[in-house]
Amino acid sequence: MRMDLAVDEDGNLKIDPDTGDFVMMDDTDLAESTRIALGTNRGELRWNPGFGLDHLSLESELDDETAVESEMNDYLESQFDNFVSLTVDSIDRDGRTATIKTEVTYLDDDGNEQVANGETEVNDNAGF
């Protein structure tokens, strides 16, 4: 089973206050793994500039839900071996920001489908 660094609701890495170590999580927390993968803008991480979803590209496609869904599906398929599908439930705009609500289906370790609901926020400056 793969392990990932855990992040808080603001996207900051979690650090154990008792040990000073990074908090780790396993990939069974599908909602958290998906939130991290979709919420990281490509190029945002200096140590891994190729990681992340291209939020600027998503921003330009917000009027085409099918294109947004396709781009997000392609990205998650490239990141997770157990990814099955993503469905965009809604795209809610608020000024220069949009929240994309999704339902993501993965296979668990036993081959059973599991669903994680989440949302990704994109804006016209996409983290820059």
Backbone as CSV, one residue per row, in Angstrom:
resi,resn,N_x,N_y,N_z,CA_x,CA_y,CA_z,C_x,C_y,C_z
1,MET,0.845,-1.174,0.000,0.000,0.000,0.000,0.892,1.240,0.000
2,ARG,0.589,2.198,-0.857,1.360,3.438,-0.938,1.026,4.368,0.208
3,MET,2.013,5.154,0.570,1.826,6.172,1.602,2.072,7.537,0.976
4,ASP,1.340,8.537,1.455,1.471,9.910,0.987,1.590,10.828,2.190
5,LEU,2.132,12.013,1.937,2.159,13.034,2.976,0.744,13.557,3.178
6,ALA,0.342,13.723,4.415,-0.986,14.253,4.733,-0.931,15.775,4.734
7,VAL,-2.024,16.401,4.326,-2.128,17.853,4.350,-3.385,18.253,5.098
8,ASP,-3.383,19.505,5.601,-4.568,20.000,6.283,-5.529,20.612,5.277
9,GLU,-6.633,21.177,5.757,-7.667,21.722,4.872,-7.178,22.906,4.041
10,ASP,-6.052,23.518,4.437,-5.484,24.628,3.670,-4.413,24.166,2.683
11,GLY,-4.146,22.860,2.650,-3.147,22.330,1.741,-1.738,22.331,2.305
12,ASN,-1.592,22.667,3.589,-0.272,22.655,4.223,0.054,21.261,4.731
13,LEU,1.328,20.878,4.634,1.742,19.575,5.137,1.503,19.506,6.641
14,LYS,0.979,18.367,7.083,0.741,18.164,8.511,2.030,17.670,9.171
15,ILE,2.337,18.240,10.335,3.507,17.829,11.105,3.029,17.422,12.493
16,ASP,3.494,16.262,12.933,3.133,15.770,14.261,3.780,16.684,15.303
17,PRO,2.973,17.326,16.166,3.531,18.270,17.134,4.416,17.599,18.194
18,ASP,4.231,16.300,18.405,5.027,15.600,19.416,6.390,15.161,18.896
19,THR,6.440,14.758,17.624,7.692,14.218,17.074,8.375,15.153,16.080
20,GLY,7.612,16.077,15.511,8.161,16.946,14.473,8.238,16.268,13.115
21,ASP,7.725,15.045,13.003,7.742,14.295,11.746,6.528,14.652,10.898
22,PHE,6.684,14.487,9.583,5.546,14.643,8.693,4.524,13.561,9.002
23,VAL,3.247,13.905,8.933,2.172,12.939,9.125,1.936,12.248,7.781
24,MET,1.858,10.939,7.813,1.646,10.154,6.595,0.228,9.596,6.589
25,MET,-0.272,9.301,5.394,-1.582,8.671,5.252,-1.472,7.611,4.177
26,ASP,-2.306,6.583,4.269,-2.291,5.582,3.212,-3.343,5.940,2.166
27,ASP,-3.252,5.310,1.024,-4.139,5.644,-0.088,-5.567,5.172,0.098
28,THR,-5.890,4.591,1.259,-7.277,4.201,1.479,-8.146,5.422,1.740
29,ASP,-7.537,6.552,2.064,-8.291,7.791,2.245,-8.432,8.445,0.872
30,LEU,-9.363,7.939,0.088,-9.508,8.367,-1.296,-9.870,9.836,-1.430
31,ALA,-10.723,10.328,-0.571,-11.123,11.730,-0.664,-9.914,12.631,-0.454
32,GLU,-9.069,12.295,0.510,-7.878,13.104,0.798,-6.877,13.020,-0.355
33,SER,-6.626,11.830,-0.856,-5.690,11.665,-1.965,-6.153,12.423,-3.202
34,THR,-7.439,12.363,-3.474,-7.997,13.052,-4.631,-7.909,14.560,-4.445
35,ARG,-8.223,15.030,-3.243,-8.159,16.465,-2.974,-6.746,16.996,-3.188
36,ILE,-5.754,16.250,-2.732,-4.368,16.670,-2.918,-4.007,16.685,-4.397
37,ALA,-4.324,15.618,-5.091,-3.950,15.515,-6.505,-4.611,16.592,-7.355
38,LEU,-5.915,16.795,-7.160,-6.623,17.780,-7.974,-6.383,19.208,-7.495
39,GLY,-6.090,19.378,-6.223,-5.917,20.717,-5.671,-4.531,21.305,-5.868
40,THR,-3.587,20.497,-6.320,-2.237,20.990,-6.570,-2.135,21.430,-8.024
41,ASN,-1.784,22.675,-8.230,-1.635,23.210,-9.577,-0.276,22.793,-10.142
42,ARG,-0.268,22.356,-11.395,0.984,21.952,-12.035,2.005,23.079,-11.918
43,GLY,3.204,22.731,-11.449,4.269,23.701,-11.279,4.299,24.350,-9.912
44,GLU,3.303,24.085,-9.100,3.207,24.698,-7.776,4.294,24.193,-6.825
45,LEU,4.656,22.927,-6.951,5.664,22.334,-6.069,7.038,22.460,-6.709
46,ARG,7.888,23.270,-6.115,9.223,23.498,-6.685,10.026,22.217,-6.808
47,TRP,9.851,21.293,-5.850,10.619,20.051,-5.860,10.030,19.006,-6.802
48,ASN,8.849,19.254,-7.340,8.229,18.325,-8.286,7.334,19.119,-9.232
49,PRO,7.921,19.930,-10.127,7.134,20.833,-10.961,6.201,20.139,-11.949
50,GLY,6.423,18.869,-12.232,5.548,18.150,-13.148,4.284,17.618,-12.499
51,PHE,4.243,17.624,-11.150,3.074,17.122,-10.432,1.995,18.190,-10.386
52,GLY,0.773,17.786,-10.523,-0.361,18.686,-10.372,-1.218,18.766,-11.614
53,LEU,-2.420,19.202,-11.402,-3.403,19.397,-12.463,-3.236,20.802,-13.025
54,ASP,-3.364,20.960,-14.312,-3.202,22.267,-14.944,-4.467,23.099,-14.719
55,HIS,-4.469,23.888,-13.649,-5.642,24.694,-13.291,-5.937,25.777,-14.320
56,LEU,-4.909,26.311,-14.965,-5.150,27.327,-15.993,-5.915,26.737,-17.174
57,SER,-5.569,25.524,-17.539,-6.296,24.852,-18.620,-7.750,24.604,-18.214
58,LEU,-7.959,24.160,-16.971,-9.329,23.952,-16.492,-10.123,25.249,-16.516
59,GLU,-9.479,26.331,-16.089,-10.148,27.638,-16.063,-10.670,28.005,-17.450
60,SER,-9.887,27.710,-18.473,-10.292,28.065,-19.834,-11.408,27.168,-20.363
61,GLU,-11.665,26.033,-19.699,-12.669,25.070,-20.168,-13.936,25.034,-19.308
62,LEU,-14.078,25.949,-18.368,-15.188,25.863,-17.414,-16.568,25.899,-18.060
63,ASP,-16.669,26.441,-19.256,-17.960,26.471,-19.946,-18.284,25.144,-20.630
64,ASP,-17.324,24.224,-20.648,-17.500,22.924,-21.281,-17.259,21.833,-20.238
65,GLU,-18.327,21.451,-19.527,-18.207,20.478,-18.443,-17.598,19.164,-18.914
66,THR,-17.907,18.749,-20.140,-17.355,17.505,-20.681,-15.840,17.601,-20.816
67,ALA,-15.328,18.732,-21.266,-13.884,18.923,-21.403,-13.203,18.935,-20.036
68,VAL,-13.826,19.588,-19.048,-13.285,19.620,-17.688,-13.221,18.191,-17.138
69,GLU,-14.309,17.462,-17.291,-14.368,16.093,-16.802,-13.303,15.228,-17.476
70,SER,-13.132,15.377,-18.773,-12.141,14.606,-19.517,-10.724,14.911,-19.038
71,GLU,-10.409,16.186,-18.842,-9.073,16.564,-18.390,-8.799,16.024,-16.984
72,MET,-9.785,16.105,-16.114,-9.604,15.601,-14.753,-9.471,14.079,-14.749
73,ASN,-10.250,13.386,-15.584,-10.135,11.931,-15.709,-8.743,11.531,-16.188
74,ASP,-8.253,12.203,-17.210,-6.928,11.891,-17.751,-5.854,12.074,-16.688
75,TYR,-5.958,13.157,-15.926,-4.961,13.423,-14.899,-4.981,12.358,-13.804
76,LEU,-6.163,12.043,-13.270,-6.236,11.056,-12.198,-5.819,9.671,-12.674
77,GLU,-6.132,9.347,-13.909,-5.708,8.056,-14.462,-4.183,7.960,-14.496
78,SER,-3.517,9.081,-14.750,-2.049,9.076,-14.793,-1.430,9.024,-13.397
79,GLN,-2.197,9.342,-12.360,-1.669,9.416,-11.003,-1.980,8.205,-10.124
80,PHE,-3.091,7.519,-10.380,-3.547,6.442,-9.504,-3.777,5.156,-10.286
81,ASP,-3.135,4.083,-9.855,-3.321,2.784,-10.504,-4.722,2.240,-10.311
82,ASN,-5.355,2.607,-9.213,-6.668,2.063,-8.885,-7.819,2.993,-9.277
83,PHE,-7.540,4.028,-10.068,-8.568,4.975,-10.503,-9.505,4.316,-11.510
84,VAL,-10.812,4.569,-11.360,-11.814,4.049,-12.298,-12.409,5.188,-13.120
85,SER,-12.996,6.195,-12.445,-13.629,7.278,-13.192,-13.884,8.486,-12.299
86,LEU,-14.080,9.622,-12.936,-14.475,10.855,-12.268,-15.673,11.419,-13.007
87,THR,-16.649,11.893,-12.245,-17.807,12.564,-12.804,-17.890,13.951,-12.185
88,VAL,-18.063,14.964,-13.023,-18.268,16.318,-12.519,-19.734,16.452,-12.153
89,ASP,-20.004,16.747,-10.879,-21.377,16.936,-10.416,-21.866,18.345,-10.715
90,SER,-20.967,19.335,-10.512,-21.349,20.721,-10.793,-20.102,21.591,-10.862
91,ILE,-20.269,22.728,-11.525,-19.245,23.760,-11.563,-19.918,25.039,-11.097
92,ASP,-19.500,25.519,-9.932,-20.095,26.717,-9.338,-19.103,27.861,-9.437
93,ARG,-19.518,28.931,-10.104,-18.657,30.104,-10.261,-19.005,31.161,-9.227
94,ASP,-17.944,31.816,-8.746,-18.104,32.933,-7.828,-17.040,33.961,-8.198
95,GLY,-17.415,34.886,-9.054,-16.458,35.879,-9.531,-15.369,35.223,-10.354
96,ARG,-14.127,35.369,-9.912,-12.980,34.841,-10.645,-12.566,33.459,-10.182
97,THR,-13.389,32.836,-9.343,-13.100,31.514,-8.797,-14.229,30.562,-9.178
98,ALA,-13.868,29.309,-9.399,-14.872,28.277,-9.674,-14.581,27.075,-8.785
99,THR,-15.637,26.451,-8.275,-15.526,25.237,-7.494,-16.129,24.104,-8.311
100,ILE,-15.315,23.095,-8.566,-15.746,21.936,-9.350,-16.009,20.795,-8.371
101,LYS,-17.274,20.388,-8.261,-17.645,19.293,-7.363,-17.632,17.994,-8.166
102,THR,-16.997,16.970,-7.574,-16.782,15.729,-8.300,-17.157,14.503,-7.482
103,GLU,-17.339,13.415,-8.193,-17.480,12.094,-7.604,-16.446,11.216,-8.291
104,VAL,-15.558,10.620,-7.505,-14.463,9.815,-8.046,-14.622,8.378,-7.580
105,THR,-14.458,7.446,-8.507,-14.559,6.024,-8.199,-13.181,5.381,-8.350
106,TYR,-12.790,4.622,-7.319,-11.535,3.884,-7.283,-11.825,2.438,-6.946
107,LEU,-10.833,1.570,-7.188,-10.899,0.199,-6.716,-10.096,0.105,-5.429
108,ASP,-10.671,-0.534,-4.395,-9.918,-0.728,-3.156,-9.008,-1.945,-3.313
109,ASP,-8.286,-2.294,-2.263,-7.330,-3.400,-2.324,-7.982,-4.739,-2.636
110,ASP,-9.293,-4.860,-2.376,-10.016,-6.096,-2.662,-10.684,-6.082,-4.033
111,GLY,-10.479,-5.010,-4.809,-11.075,-4.901,-6.132,-12.493,-4.368,-6.134
112,ASN,-12.970,-3.883,-4.985,-14.315,-3.315,-4.896,-14.276,-1.821,-5.184
113,GLU,-15.296,-1.340,-5.854,-15.369,0.086,-6.159,-15.718,0.894,-4.918
114,GLN,-14.983,1.981,-4.722,-15.221,2.923,-3.632,-15.389,4.303,-4.244
115,VAL,-16.265,5.110,-3.670,-16.552,6.436,-4.209,-16.094,7.500,-3.212
116,ALA,-15.448,8.529,-3.740,-15.034,9.679,-2.932,-15.605,10.931,-3.576
117,ASN,-16.300,11.738,-2.779,-16.827,13.011,-3.262,-15.900,14.121,-2.810
118,GLY,-15.741,15.117,-3.643,-14.868,16.223,-3.275,-15.102,17.422,-4.156
119,GLU,-14.261,18.416,-3.953,-14.339,19.606,-4.781,-12.951,20.179,-4.984
120,THR,-12.779,20.827,-6.120,-11.527,21.463,-6.485,-11.813,22.895,-6.830
121,GLU,-11.029,23.800,-6.271,-11.199,25.227,-6.562,-10.133,25.676,-7.558
122,VAL,-10.579,26.349,-8.598,-9.647,26.950,-9.579,-9.994,28.430,-9.705
123,ASN,-8.971,29.213,-9.998,-9.208,30.644,-10.234,-8.261,31.127,-11.316
124,ASP,-8.458,32.352,-11.756,-7.705,32.816,-12.914,-6.233,33.071,-12.625
125,ASN,-5.809,33.054,-11.366,-4.385,33.159,-11.116,-3.798,31.813,-10.723
126,ALA,-4.618,30.812,-10.493,-4.244,29.405,-10.302,-3.026,29.228,-9.414
127,GLY,-2.978,29.932,-8.300,-1.923,29.701,-7.334,-0.662,30.503,-7.565
128,PHE,-0.630,31.349,-8.574,0.590,32.128,-8.839,0.491,33.494,-8.218
